[in-house]
Amino acid sequence: DGALEGLVRVLRDGKARHIGFVCRGNDGAEVRQLIDMGVFHMINVPYTLLNPTAGMTQPEGLSVDRDFGDVITYARSRGVGCAVYSPLAGGFLTGHRIGGGERHPLSELRETGASVVEKNLHRARALGFLDQPGKHTLAQAAYRFILMHPGVNTVLGGFSDLMQLEELVPAACDGPLGVEEMSRIDAVWREKF
């Protein structure tokens, strides 16, 4: 008569074909335990250039508020899909934001504390080299980074307007970021903020 039994009943009764859950960070052991039950078909998790720990071991030197414990890789090894949410880290990974603009008014990000905002902005600005006119925008690079991970099945865009959709959809076909770009990203992760 708990939540899990209720979800199993939903599956058994044919009201859903698949069930999943959201990962919130600092819960890697619990996520693995749920995946190992063999009931869940997908996880929702943020995986971004600002905090890539959902899809890899925390890079040396990278300070994050929440470590997601490489749950995407683990889920993939168990046949569980992954949908990435908040791919632009609440709007930080956009040319508009690193250029000094405010977050989009429809953004659901709840910025908690000036120090967190400043750290995210500083790191996002350090990734500004990814904004390469004629090649890709910072936001497109953020999507390409996410889609490089073989355990990612889809990205939940959270688009706030049509221009964002038109900018980001083509990134799905642009392939992975290059070795040099990834090397520079790794250097940013290793910086102390």
Disulfide bonds with the S-S distance in Angstrom:
none
